[in-house]
């Protein structure tokens, strides 16, 4: 079996008990306050009179917040990821930059902690089931980390092991992180994120149930069985439970490596991914909403896209799916009234949202649908669409009295679409989005 030095600084024991996790957040508050004092002294010595926000949003404090959440993992890290919006239409850009650090990865469990967890689930002598087991994780996320192994039959496996204490600490972690961000001033006082936090708890409990993720993986595997462009790992039932998920290991390179491929392959992969997203929403009513690029691999040998993670699958009610179909149709026709009706059906406008704010939101929707409105190929490499969406969202969020959160289902779907936009820009894709949507313009 392969080994790993537990003294590696990237390997830190994950706090498993609620008190130790709360202590981590309490220690963070103290360190942030200390950073504010140090920055205040520095600026005063230079003759400046800094604002409290300037003291809080320093690079040092950004590092302290991100590093603490990354060490805690679990819900604490996931809340940071959920609040870090690619579209930039919910949070101040300074906070988005702080929380975006969490996407770069965090700390892995030391070997002894990992071995103890596997013994708990598989029993003593679990190593005898494997010809080889890699203790160094090949991937790590907010809920668990993945290891490569070879069983005694020679099958290569990917084994996802959940961090200890994640499930038990979800509700408390979400509340504690939200309180920390609120008290520290990192969240605007007028922003009501209660519904988002409650939904984050529901989503995290679902993601922490690896049996549910296994069910999602099987469902996607069945739906895509006749689609040769996609490959889904198979589940190994005998080595899987609610905290350990064992799958076939699927070969491939990070999806970004497609950037080195000819335009034909890049554009085809993008078309496959966007068509899959449309199919998820309009045909299946279940969407894998995590926009992380690490959820995809590209296998150049088979010219296939590998789908890896199914923990963030969300179900969309028929009326919401049809409202999005109507929204996209109206965007193509540039029918503002129909777009407004669709947005209301999605649940985007509360009764107290002024008409001028509704109009501004519809302008943002129109901007986001720019690739869909264009006849012919849209050049994602040549556009600054992501920056324009972020700027428009920030301007809207800064308007007096605007602060409110969008419907949670919409928030997750928009994150998925924003992630695809960013990926297509990275891959320098040219794609006829309107033509791809034409298959879904009417109910099946």
C-alpha positions, 0 to 999 in steps of 0.5 A, a space after each residue: 500500500 502507498 503511504 503518506 507523511 502525516 506531518 505534511 502541512 496540507 494534512 491536518 486533522 479535521 475537527 470532528 466534535 461540535 465544540 472543537 469546530 465552534 472553537 475554530 470559529 471563535 479563534 478565527 474571530 479573535 485572529 480577524 480582530 487582531 488583524 484589524 488592530 494591526 492594520 489600523 495601527 499601520 494606517 494610522 502611522 501613515 497618517 490615514 484614517 481608515 474605515 472599519 470595512 477597510 480594516 476588515 477586508 485585508 488580504 491577511 483577514 481574507 486568508 484567515 477566513 478562508 484557511 479556517 473554513 478550509 481546515 474545518 471543511 464540512 458545512 463551514 466550508 460549504 457555506 463559504 462556497 455557496 455564498 461565493 457567487 460567480 454571477 456576483 449578484 448577491 455579495 460585495 465583491 470583497 467578500 466574494 473574493 475572500 470566499 472564492 479562495 475556498 475553491 482552491 482546496 483545503 486540508 486533507 485528513 492525516 493517514 491515521 485519521 483516515 485509517 481509523 474511519 475506514 476501520 470503523 466502517 469496514 472493520 479491522 483488517 480492511 486492508 486485506 480487501 485491496 491489492 493497493 490503497 493510496 492514502 494520498 487523496 487524489 481529490 478533496 472537497 468540502 464534504 469528503 476526500 477521494 482515494 485511489 485503490 485496486 481491489 484483489 480482482 485488479 479493479 481500480 476504484 475511487 473511494 470517497 471518504 466523508 470527513 468525520 463529524 460533517 453530518 452531525 455538525 451541519 446545522 450548527 456550522 451553518 448558523 455559526 458561520 453565518 453569525 460570524 460573517 454577520 457580526 464581523 460586518 462581512 455580510 450587509 446588515 440589510 441582506 436577508 439570507 435566512 432562506 438561503 441558509 436553511 436551504 444550505 442545511 437541506 442541501 448539505 444533509 443530502 450531500 452528506 448522505 452518500 447512499 443518496 449520491 449513489 442513487 443519483 449516480 445510478 440514475 444518471 448512468 441509466 439515463 446516459 447508458 445509450 449516450 456514447 459521449 458520456 461516462 458515469 462511474 459504477 457504484 460498488 455496493 459492498 464497499 459503500 454506505 452513508 459515509 463511504 462511497 466506492 466507485 469504479 475509477 474512471 480515467 481522464 484528464 481535467 476538463 480544462 485540458 480540452 483547451 489544448 485540443 482542436 476547435 472541433 473537439 472543444 466546441 463538441 464537448 461544450 455542446 454536449 455539456 450544455 445539451 446535458 444541462 438542458 436535458 437535466 432541467 427540461 426532460 429529467 427535472 433533476 440538475 447536478 448544480 455544482 459548477 466546479 470544473 473538477 466534476 468533469 474529466 475528458 478522456 482523450 482516448 475514448 473522446 468521452 466526458 466523464 461525470 464524477 460528482 452527484 452530491 448536488 443534484 436538485 429536483 425542479 418542479 414541473 411549473 418551475 421547469 416550464 417557467 424557465 422554458 418560457 423565460 428562454 423562449 421570451 429571451 430569444 424573442 426579446 419579449 420583455 413582458 413574457 420574460 417578466 411573467 416567466 420570472 414571476 412564475 419562477 418566484 423571482 419577484 416578491 410582492 414588495 420588489 419595486 417595479 424599477 428593480 424588477 426592470 433592472 433584474 429583467 435587464 440582467 436576465 436579458 444580458 445573461 441570455 445573450 448567447 441564447 439570443 444570438 443567431 449562429 455561433 456565440 464566441 465565448 472566448 471573445 466576450 466579456 459577458 461574465 464581467 458585464 454580468 458581474 458588474 450589472 449584478 453588483 450595481 443592482 445589489 448596491 441600489 438602495 433597498 434592493 437587498 433580497 435573495 433570489 429563489 434558492 432553486 434559481 440560485 443553484 441553477 444560475 450557478 450551474 449556468 455561470 459555471 458552464 459560461 466560465 468553462 466555455 470561455 476557458 476553452 475558447 468555445 464557439 457555440 450555437 446556443 440557440 440551435 441547441 435549445 431549439 430541441 427543448 423549446 416545446 415540452 416533449 
